[in-house]
Amino acid sequence: MLSKSYTNLLDLASGNFPVMGREKKRLPRVMTVPVDISELDDDQANSVSSDVPSSIIQDRIIIVANQLPVKAKRRPDNKGWALSWDDDSLLLQLKDGLPDDMEVLYVGSLRVDVDPSEQDDVSQLLLEKFKCVPAFLPPDILSKYYHGFCKQHLWPLFHYMLPFAANHGGRFDRSLWEAYVLANKIFSQKVIEVINPEDDYVWIHDYHLMVLPTFLRRKFIKLRMGFFLHSPFPSSEIYRTLPVREEILKALLNADLIGFHTFDYARHFLSCCSRILGVEYQSKRGYIGLEYYGRTIGVKIMPVGIHMGQIQSVLKLADKDWRVDELKQQFEGKTVLLGVDDMDIFKGVNLKLLAMEHLLKEHPKWQGRAVLVQIANPARGKGSDLEEIQAEIHASCKRINETFGRPGYEPVVFIDRPVSLSERAAYYTVAECLVVTAVRDGMNLTPYEYIVCREGVSYSGSCSDSTGPRKSMLVVSEFIGCSPSLSGAIRINPWNIEATGEALNEAISMLDPEKQLRHEKHYKYVSLHDVAYWSRSFYQDLERTCKDHFRRRCWGIGLSFGFRVVALDPNFKKLSIDAIVSAYLRSKSRAILLDYDGTVMPQTSMNKRPSQRVISIINTLCADPKNMVFVVSGRGKTLGEWLSSCSKLGIAAEHGYFMRWSADEDWQACGQGNDFGWIQMAEPVMQLYTEATDGSSIEKKESALVWHHRDADPGFGSSQAKEMLDHLESVLANEPVAVKSGQYIVEVKPQGVSKGVVAEKILSSMAEKRRQADFVLCIGDDRSDEDMFEIFGGAVASGTLSSNASVFACTVGQKPSKAKYYLDDTSEVVLMLENLAEASDVPSSPSSEEVEEEEEEEEGEVSL
C-alpha cells in the first residue's frame, strides 16, 4: 500500500500542483523506493510554466545541498532526536548576505540515520523549527550515491586523480551513476513538495547534486535556479575521461547561473562546454555568459569567504584565552609553524613534513627552535589510498622527531583528533606562519581564519613575548582556490620539496615590518570579502540573470539528460505550413530566396550536390509565373553547375558578388570593382596561420578568401581566428574589403557584397518591372543570412515591397535571429517547399493526344 505522501508525489508527477502557502505546517514524509533510471522521462510532458510572474511580493530562496545545516543526535533517554543549528555550516552563514525580508528554506539530508518510523516526526520538527526539509535516502542508495559515485568517481576526478588501475581510484561503475541520479531525483521531489515556482529562487550547492538542475527544470521551465561548485573543476583533458561527461554538463546548463571559486575552475568548465558540447561563451560588460538554445547561462567567479562574526566571537571566549596561555608556555622560545588539514590524499600533509625536514637539515639554526604543529581533522572518506598516506605521514613524523628531536624539543607535533574552532583559534594565535601544501583543493578557508585570528590579538609571534604589532605569514600551495586572493603569501609548488623548505625558511626569517605589511593587506581583503559578501554577490547575479524569465517564450525539449529549455523572443515562432500556403495562394507576385548549405542541404552531408527531390521542387516553384526564385549562397559558381537543370532559377554566388537571373544568362559581377590586388596581401597571412594551425584550410573563391578551422582544435582554432582577424584588419586597413568572422571561418571579401544587397536588388528589379512582391519567403541558417532578414522593413518603407506584403523571414534551427520564424532543420524546410510546390499554379504539359490533335489541325490548315 502506498503512503499518502507518495500518492501526493504521483499527483505532482501528473502536473496537479496543490497550492502551497507559506503557512504550511506539516510536511509528509516521502516514501523512497528503488526505481529505474528511465524514470527521468516520466514527467516529460508535464513542465509547468507561466507567462506572468506571481503577484506575491516576498521572495523566498530554497538552498539545496547534500547535508542540512543542522546537527542531530539521540536524546539521552533514547526517545526522539535533539536538533540544533550547525554554526560552522556555510549554508547557515550565507543567510547574512541575503535580503533581510527573504525567507530561507533548506533541503538536504541529515548526517545520521533516522528510522523510517521516526521520519515523519523529524520532518515536521525540522520544518516548523528550522525551516528545513529533509531528504531521507535508503541506506543502499546513500552508500552508492555518496561513498560510491561522489567519493570514488567525482571527488577524485575533480582533484585530478584518474583511475589508471582498478585498485587506484576504482573503475567507472554504472550502478553507482544510477544511484547518483536516483538520489538527485529524491532531492528534487523534496524541492517540488515545497516550491512556489513563480516566486522562489533555488540555489544548489556542490558536486553531490550536479544533475538536480535537470530534474527541476523539467518540472518548472522558468524556475530561477543557481548552482555553485565548491570543489575544483578539472581541465578538459581530465574531465573528458568521465563516461557521463555530457550528461553532467547538460544538467548543469539547465541552471541559470553557475558559480566557481576561481577563474581557472570557470575556464576549465567553459573549455569542456566548448570541446564536448560545442557551446561557446561570450564576455560582455564584465559578465561571462554561455548562449545555449536561446538562454544565456551566467558564469560567476567569486571565492567564498569566512564568517567574520563567528571567528571574532570565538576570539572572545575565555577557554580560548586559557588555551593560548597554555600553548605559549608549551612552545616558549620556539617559532611555531602551523598546518591544519583534513586527512585526505590531496592535502599534501606528507609533502609538508618533508619540507620541514629539509628546513631543519639545510638550516641547522632552526633545530631546537622551529616546531611544526600539524592538526589533522578526521578523514571523511575511506580506502586503501588513505590508509597508505596515513602510514606514510606517521612514518615521516617518527623519522623527523628521532633525527632532530632532543629532550624538551619535538620538531613535529602531530594532532590526529577533532579540534574545535576555539582550540584552533588558539593555535592560530601562537603560530608565526601557516603552511598549506595541498596538491589540489577547491578553496581552503584555513588561511582566512588564521589571518583574522592573528588580527584579533596583539602578539609579536614569539611565544615568550606578548606585545607587538599584528602580523602573520603564509606559505600556501598555488593549487588551492584561495591562493589567487592572497597576493602577500609565499606561493609554492608543494611537489617541489626543496623549494617549499626554502619558503618556510624565508617566511620565518622575514623582518617584522614586512610581515606586518603583508598581514594588513590580507586582513583588509578577508574582512571585506566575507561569506555575506559572497552570497550577496551570487544572489544579485542570479536576479540579474533571471530578470527576463517571464518575458520570454520557452519550450522544454529532449529526453533524459538531453532535456533543455529553448527560450525565444515572444515574437519568434515556428513557421506554420498551413499559414504560409494560405498566404502563398492569395498572393500575385512572389519572391522566394533560399540559402543552400544548412537550408536545403544538410551541413553534415558529405555529398553537397542537391538531391533529385530538391531539384524537382525548385523546378516546380520556378515554373509558376508568379514566382521569382533565387538561391543565395556563399558557394562559388559551381552551384550553377549543380543546379543547371533548373533553367529558370536565379543564383547569387559568393554572397552575391556574382549573379545570374536564369541558366540562359551569363554571370554578372556585382562588386564595386574588379581590383583583387588585396588577395596577394591576404593570402600569405592566411597561409601563415594555416601552417601553424593543424586542421585548418584556405578556400579560394573568385572574389573572396575563406579560412576554415572547423577541423582544428576548438580552443586553438578559435584563438587563431581572433588573432588572424586582427592581423588581416591591420594589413588590409586601406583596401576596399571587409574582414568578417563566422561559424568556424574568417572571410575576406569585397566591400558592399552581402546577401542583404542581393535581396534588395531582387526586390527592386521586381518593382521596376511592375511586379512588386506581395509575398516574400526568405530562408537561411547562418550569420550571413541575417543580412537578408533585416532589409524587409526598409523595403516596405521604400516601396519596393507592397505595404500589405506577407513576409516570411525564416531561420533554420531554434536560435536568436532577426527572422520572425524558424523551422527546426533542413528536412522541415524541404517539406515546406514541397507544400508550396504542390500549391503552385504550373501550366500543365499537353498530353500526347492533344499534341496529335494540334498537329492534325495544322496539317488541315496547310492543305486548305
C-alpha positions, -999 to +999 in steps of 0.1 A: +000+000+000+013+034-009+015+061+017-005+093+014+027+113+008+037+090-021+003+094-038+008+132-035+040+128-054+021+109-081-003+139-083+028+162-087+041+140-115+008+144-133+010+181-132-016+185-104+002+210-082-016+219-049-014+254-036+014+256-012+012+287+010+039+300+033+018+289+063+022+251+056+029+234+088+030+197+082+053+181+056+046+144+049+074+120+045+083+109+011+085+071+006+118+065-012+118+033-033+143+020-059+133+030-094+149+026-128+169+055-142+145+057-171+120+073-148+138+106-157+114+107-187+082+101-167+073+138-164+084+149-199+051+164-208+043+180-175+065+210-174+048+238-155+053+274-166+036+307-165+038+337-188+033+362-160+050+364-126+031+359-094+016+388-076+033+377-043+059+402-035+080+384-009+108+363-024+120+330-010+151+311-017+155+273-013+190+262-005+196+226-016+227+207-005+238+172+003+236+179+041+213+203+061+230+229+083+216+210+113+231+187+140+211+158+151+218+134+180+198+109+200+183+122+233+198+107+265+166+088+271+168+074+236+133+089+229+135+111+198+161+134+185+178+166+197+182+190+168+203+222+167+218+246+141+254+238+129+270+271+133+300+260+113+279+253+082+284+276+052+248+271+043+237+287+075+263+315+074+253+326+038+220+339+051+238+370+063+242+382+026+206+377+016+179+404+019+166+407+054+130+400+043+139+370+023+126+336+036+153+308+035+143+272+033+168+243+033+165+210+015+191+183+023+199+151+042+209+146+079+243+132+089+225+105+110+203+075+101+167+081+112+145+051+115+116+052+089+091+051+118+105+084+131+110+102+098+076+119+098+081+134+132+116+145+125+105+161+092+077+180+109+101+193+136+127+203+111+102+222+090+085+240+119+116+249+140+143+251+114+126+256+080+144+225+068+131+198+045+150+165+050+156+140+022+159+105+036+179+083+013+176+045+017+209+030+030+217+012-002+211+043-023+231+065+002+261+042+001+263+040-037+255+077-042+278+093-016+305+068-008+303+054-043+298+078-071+306+111-052+337+099-033+350+072-057+344+089-090+336+126-089+357+138-060+390+121-072+384+131-108+378+167-098+410+166-079+429+153-110+431+116-099+425+092-128+416+055-122+445+041-140+441+007-122+411-010-106+427-006-072+437+030-077+406+052-077+382+025-090+368+019-125+336+036-135+306+017-122+273+025-139+253+012-110+269+040-088+259+065-115+223+053-115+223+056-076+236+092-080+208+100-105+182+084-082+195+103-052+193+136-071+157+127-081+148+122-045+162+156-036+142+171-065+110+155-051+116+172-018+121+205-035+089+200-056+069+194-024+075+229-011+084+251-041+064+280-055+080+280-089+069+316-099+083+333-068+111+311-054+148+311-062+167+278-059+204+277-050+220+242-054+254+235-038+283+213-048+291+182-068+268+159-050+238+174-068+251+182-103+222+166-122+195+181-099+190+212-122+176+189-150+150+173-127+138+207-116+140+224-150+118+196-165+091+204-140+094+242-140+109+256-172+110+292-159+123+284-124+151+308-112+179+285-103+216+288-095+244+263-089+277+267-070+306+243-072+327+243-041+353+219-054+378+224-083+366+218-118+393+199-137+408+207-171+390+193-201+417+167-206+408+152-172+370+158-173+366+142-207+376+109-193+343+107-173+319+084-192+289+105-182+306+138-191+279+151-214+251+142-191+266+162-162+274+192-184+239+193-199+224+190-165+244+220-152+234+241-182+198+238-170+207+262-142+206+299-148+238+308-130+268+285-124+294+297-098+331+288-093+357+299-068+384+309-093+388+318-129+408+286-135+379+265-125+355+285-146+379+284-176+381+246-174+343+244-173+339+267-203+365+247-222+346+215-215+314+231-228+332+242-260+350+209-267+323+185-256+290+203-264+303+230-289+288+257-267+309+289-268+309+317-242+309+355-245+321+381-221+301+413-221+305+442-197+323+421-172+299+392-172+305+358-187+276+341-204+270+308-223+245+310-252+225+277-250+194+273-271+184+310-267+191+311-230+221+330-215+236+310-187+257+332-164+291+320-152+300+335-118+336+337-104+336+346-067+356+329-040+337+322-008+348+339+025+346+332+062+320+343+087+338+372+105+313+374+133+318+337+142+356+340+143+355+372+163+331+357+189+354+327+193+383+351+199+365+365+229+359+331+246+376+325+279+386+289+271+404+302+240+424+326+261+432+298+286+443+276+258+465+304+243+483+308+276+488+270+278+503+269+243+525+299+250+540+280+279+543+248+259+561+265+230+581+291+249+611+303+230+600+284+199+588+296+164+556+278+156+546+268+121+511+255+118+493+232+094+455+225+096+442+200+071+417+173+066+432+138+065+429+130+028+452+122+000+451+156-017+461+178+013+498+172+008+505+167+046+535+144+040+549+169+015+548+195+042+566+172+066+593+165+041+597+203+035+601+207+073+627+180+073+646+199+045+644+231+066+659+215+096+686+198+076+697+227+054+693+254+081+706+239+113+699+272+132+662+262+134+670+229+151+657+232+186+638+264+177+613+257+148+582+235+156+556+223+130+523+217+146+501+196+122+464+193+130+448+165+110+410+166+110+394+131+108+391+116+073+357+119+056+364+092+031+379+057+032+400+034+011+435+019+007+449+051-007+440+069+025+455+042+047+487+043+027+490+081+031+483+079+069+510+053+073+534+075+054+526+105+075+532+087+108+564+073+095+577+107+085+567+122+119+586+095+137+617+098+115+619+136+118+614+136+156+640+108+161+665+126+138+662+162+151+644+158+184+660+162+218+648+164+254+623+192+257+621+196+219+599+178+194+602+193+159+568+179+147+537+178+169+511+157+151+475+161+164+453+134+150+419+142+165+389+166+161+399+201+171+372+227+179+372+262+163+380+276+198+411+255+202+420+260+165+419+298+171+443+293+200+468+276+177+464+303+150+472+329+177+505+314+186+516+304+151+543+325+134+534+310+100+506+290+085+516+264+059+492+249+033+507+224+009+475+208-007+482+194-041+446+203-051+418+220-031+386+238-040+390+268-018+405+261+017+395+288+042+422+280+068+444+309+057+415+333+061+407+320+096+444+323+105+446+359+093+415+370+113+428+353+145+462+370+142+444+403+138+424+396+169+453+397+193+484+420+199+511+394+196+546+395+182+549+359+171+574+347+197+558+326+224+579+344+250+566+379+241+530+391+245+533+425+229+539+438+194+522+446+161+497+424+144+514+403+118+512+370+100+529+349+074+515+325+049+531+298+028+504+284+005+502+260-024+495+275-058+469+247-064+443+259-039+414+282-045+423+309-021+458+313-034+450+340-061+433+361-033+464+361-011+489+382-030+511+387+000+516+350+007+546+330-004+532+307-031+548+273-036+546+242-057+542+216-030+557+189-052+590+208-051+600+198-016+633+217-016+617+250-027+589+246-001+615+241+026+633+273+015+600+291+015+595+281+051+628+295+060+621+327+041+587+331+059+600+327+095+632+347+088+613+377+073+616+410+091+586+421+112+577+453+092+574+432+061+552+406+078+530+434+092+525+450+057+515+416+042+492+409+071+474+443+067+469+436+030+454+402+037+432+413+065+417+441+045+407+416+018+395+389+041+374+412+062+357+428+032+352+396+012+334+375+038+307+349+034+280+375+033+297+394+005+299+362-015+263+351-010+250+387-017+270+389-049+258+355-061+222+363-053+224+396-071+238+380-102+211+353-101+185+381-100+201+398-130+204+366-150+168+357-144+152+391-150+137+382-184+124+348-174+087+356-176+090+378-207+105+351-230+086+322-246+101+288-235+098+252-245+113+221-229+126+197-255+147+165-254+147+132-234+166+122-203+197+143-198+193+157-233+165+178-219+170+216-223+149+247-224+147+267-256+140+304-249+129+326-277+116+362-281+078+364-278+075+374-315+097+344-327+076+314-336+076+283-357+066+287-393+032+271-399+029+253-432-008+259-434-004+297-428+023+301-454+004+280-480-026+302-474-007+334-479+010+318-510-023+311-526-036+347-520-005+364-535+000+376-571+038+382-571+062+362-551+099+364-542+115+332-528+151+335-516+168+303-504+202+297-488+219+265-498+241+248-472+222+242-440+189+252-456+181+229-485+213+208-480+223+195-445+256+208-432+266+173-422+261+158-457+293+147-474+278+149-509+269+186-513+251+182-547+213+187-545+190+157-544+166+150-573+138+158-549+151+193-542+157+199-579+122+188-587+107+211-561+128+241-573+117+235-609+081+234-599+084+266-580+102+283-609+076+271-634+049+292-616+048+325-635+040+344-603+073+333-587+108+348-587+131+321-571+167+327-561+193+306-544+216+330-525+247+312-512+283+317-502+293+290-525+310+298-559+298+294-594+299+256-591+265+260-576+253+269-611+266+236-625+249+216-598+216+234-604+220+236-642+188+216-648+168+244-631+167+267-661+145+294-646+163+296-613+183+327-603+215+322-584+236+346-564+271+331-557+298+341-533+272+361-512+261+380-542+293+390-559+282+370-589+246+369-601+227+353-629+189+356-634+185+323-652+206+294-666+204+310-700+220+343-689+257+350-682+271+356-647+273+393-637+299+407-613+281+429-589+310+441-568+322+477-566+354+470-585+375+443-601+407+451-583+418+419-564+453+430-556+444+426-519+444+388-524+482+390-527+483+406-492+457+385-475+467+350-487+502+350-472+487+359-438+462+331-441+489+307-452+509+316-421+481+307-398+472+276-418+507+262-414+506+269-376+470+255-371+466+218-377+432+210-392+427+245-408+425+252-446+421+280-471+392+282-496+399+304-526+369+319-544+370+342-573+360+372-552+370+361-516+393+341-494+379+320-466+400+304-437+383+274-422+391+260-388+362+236-382+385+206-380+411+223-358+414+221-320+383+241-309+402+263-284+433+268-305+413+273-337+391+300-321+422+317-307+440+317-340+408+330-358+406+360-334+443+367-339+440+364-377+410+387-377+431+414-360+461+407-383+441+409-415+422+441-404+455+457-398+471+446-431+440+454-452+430+486-435+433+507-467+419+481-490+382+480-503+375+448-485+356+436-454+371+411-430+345+391-411+344+361-388+317+334-389+310+299-378+345+283-379+356+307-406+374+340-412+364+356-446+378+384-466+356+397-494+350+430-513+331+457-496+294+462-504+289+425-510+263+408-489+232+387-491+212+417-479+223+437-510+212+407-532+178+407-516+173+444-522+184+441-558+159+413-565+130+431-549+139+464-567+141+446-600+106+431-595+092+466-585+107+482-616+090+456-638+057+464-620+058+430-603+060+444-568+062+414-545+033+409-521+047+376-508+083+370-497+099+338-484+135+341-472+152+311-455+187+308-442+207+293-413+238+314-406+250+349-398+253+359-435+215+353-439+207+377-412+217+405-436+187+394-458+163+392-428+169+428-417+162+446-450+125+438-453+113+465-430+131+491-451+119+476-483+083+483-474+092+518-464+110+524-497+081+510-518+100+480-532+076+458-512+039+461-511+027+476-478+004+446-473+030+420-483+032+387-465+069+384-454+082+351-440+118+356-429+127+321-415+159+308-399+168+271-397+171+260-360+157+275-328+182+302-321+183+340-316+177+356-350+164+387-368+139+364-385+104+361-371+100+324-379+120+292-376+120+257-389+139+230-370+160+215-397+166+211-435+140+183-437+113+207-425+125+233-450+122+208-479+088+196-467+075+232-465+088+240-500+072+208-513+039+220-500+043+254-517+052+235-549+020+215-547+001+247-543+018+264-573-001+273-605+021+254-630+010+253-667+003+217-674+022+200-702-001+189-732-009+152-734+001+131-764-035+131-777-037+169-776-004+171-794-017+148-822-049+168-825-029+201-828-007+185-855-037+173-875-053+208-873-021+224-885-019+199-915-056+207-924-048+244-924-018+239-947-039+218-972-066+244-973 
